[in-house]
Amino acid sequence: MKYLVPTDFSDNARNAAEYAAALAKKTQGGIIYLHIVIPIGSERQPQGNVYADKVKEKRNEAKEQLQKISTKVQLSYPGITTNFIIRTGEVSDEIMNAAQTYKADMIVMGTRGASGLKKFFFGSNTASVIEESNIPVLIIPENVSFMLPKKIVFATDYYDSDFIALKKLSKVASSFNAEIVIVHIATEKELELELSMIDYFSEKVSKTIDYPKITYKVIVNENISKGIESFVENEKTDILALSTRKRNPFEKLFNKSITKEFSYHSKIPLLAFRIDESIGESDF
């Protein structure tokens, strides 16, 4: 697999880079490190040589740091290939462009817990990538070290897009021979109906996905986010996987994105799949 790892050289970005290196070693993959030089203030309007000199200086500084990271990873994880690129522009746009240009299989990003205005500034780029990326995005919280994943929890609400996400997830899980636990959160009033729905869902999954290590659970909780958090903690989950759909403006305004919320405060790695429901299952 080919991993694209954006970095701003912060501690949480370095931690994600370390996680990606260990992941690449286990999957015999390669890493492309990406640093984005962001035009700030007056730099957004080029001012001749002054602007060009500032950009050149930032790119040279970034190149030096990327070379150090690449060398360190090659020494620590012999056998994996590393490369790095530097782009100038808006963060989420350049991540998407690089992922497409270099045909990355997964984007690995670092994040840190925050709230209020801090959540907006620290989490907005991660959330934007999740909402726009057509390839899986692995979000690594700060201070989380790599562990070979043995259990991946996939939270479902029975959308058609979840079948497409599960096909992709099963390929990831097979790399580690990891168990996939598909969980649905239901209220007490919905329990009887949801138990029959999970049976239907599991039957359809078994017909479309050839991966033997999948189990199913229905958990009672009045709050979806809290139900998921409680389950992954009790189950000693290594990775939480969620799919996010392309929503219309009214859905974005009135409904919270569970995937986006978890990208801000998850305590374990979050694997996000954005699925375009206009693409049929037969295309995967």
C-alpha positions, 0 to 999 in steps of 0.5 A: 500500500502507498500511504500519503502522510501530510505533515506540518512538523508539529508533535501530533503530525510527527506521531502520525508519521511514526504510526504510518511508518510502522504501518507501512513496514507491516504491510510492505508499503511505501510512504509519501510525506507531504508538506504544504506551504500556506500563503499567509496574509499579504502572501496570498497576493504575490508581491514580486520578488519579496513573495517569491523569496518568502515561499522559497525560504519556507520550501527550503526549510521544509525540504530540510526537515522532510529529508531528516524525517525520511532518513530517520524512518529508513533507518528505523524501518529498513525496507520501506520506501519513502519520498516527499513532496512540497506544495504551496496552497490551501491544505485540504486542496493540496492533500486531495491533489497529491493523493490523486496525483501519486495514487495513494491508497490511504491518507494518514493524518495526525490530530489532537483533541480540541473544543470551541475555536481551537477545534475549528482551527486544529480540526477543520483541515482533517474534517475537510479531508474526510469529507472530500477524500475518495480514499480511506483517511486514517486519523491518528490522535496525539500520543497514540502509538502503533499497535498491530490492529487485532479488532476493528469496530465498524459503526453502521446505520444500514446505509447502502454506502456502508456496504461499499465501505465494508468492502474497502475495510475488509481489504485493510483488515485482511492485511492484519488478519484483524477481526471486524465487529459491525455495531449498530446503536439503537434505542430501547424502543427500536431494539426489536426492529434493529435486531431483525435489521442486523440479521438482514444486514449481516446476510447481505454482507456475507453474500457480497464480502468474502471475509470470514472474521466479521461479527455483529452487535446491536448496542442499546444507547439513546446517544449514538456517539456515546454508545459508540465510545462506550462500545469501543472502550469496553471492547478494547478496539484498536481502530474505529471505522466509520463511513461518511456520505456526501450530504446535501446542504440541508443535511450538513446544516441540521445534522451532525457528522458523527465521523467529523465529531470523532475526528476531533476527540477520538482516543483511538485511530479513526479510519474514515471512508467517504462514499459517493452513493451515486456509485453503485456497489457493482463498481467496487 
